[in-house]
Amino acid sequence: MARLGESSDLLNGNAPRIAGHYRPNVPVTLFEGDRLDLLRQLPDGAARLVITSPPYNIGKKYEKRLGFEEYLRSQRDTLKECVRILAPNGSLCWQVGNHIGKDGEVFPLDIFIYRLCKRLGLKLRNRIVWCFEHGLHCRTRLSGRYETILWFTKTDDYVFNLDSVRVPQKYPGKKYFKGAKAGQYSCNPLGKNPGDVWTIPNVKHNHVEKTIHPCQFPIELVERLVLALTSPNDLIVDPYIGVASAACAALLHGRRTAGAEIVPEYVRIAKDRIRHAFEGRLRRRPLGRPIYQPSPTDKIAQRPARQLSADSDQLVFSSAV
């Protein structure tokens, strides 16, 4: 992993590290206010990557719940500005889940966002499924354990650095068994393509990155996209920056970043996390760390005796019937 500022000019000169309004020579723009007010400060084609997780319009404390059509209009307005600031060889990544209606009906936001982006001339390259194992348990439907990232490009000529995001193969010792390459290793020595299904822990109560933000996404999720879709010194924009997970991912790999947030407390936390990233003391889950699997002998992985007793009683009752 690149260190902060490696192979970049982020820390050169006497310019401040964080600015409240967009300045191209400052590593971080953290704008306290509406995302459109920030986006309108950026010139056409300035960003190599626009990446965000927008509000889902489900009534979280940082958002005002809107009528669904009004919500989609606000997303269209945001996307329109994002397309304007996107470089011709740049990418736009929109990470979304579901909007849940007041009657419990599920609206998959990626379907609606796809339509908006197509109307704006973008081309879908991947629909990435982000899987996680923990979350709220539903009572009237299956519990949701995935969200999606829609990766769009502006043109057919776009930045894609596959080698920077390869992952270990399942069978690295596999060899060709016939043909001209018989006996040679068949795997790419740098690893395999990570595919479009990513299992990365979400930020819950015991996650090292957890803050007071209720819908924080993990830095690791953004890092893959930063490495694959940008180069050092590129500008990465997050219109709904929250507590700056995307900004931290950008800085850790020598990119510039800009984002907007309307909640003052989140801005304060974002500034702290950005400073920690600059200073090399940001608390985060390392990119590529294997997901923890408890041992069968761990107490937390064993069923309590009272549950085993209840199962035994139920088995005896069923046999008698």
Order of alpha helices (4+ residues) and beta strands (2+ residues): beta-beta-alpha-beta-alpha-beta-beta-beta-alpha-beta-beta-beta-alpha-beta-alpha-beta-alpha-alpha
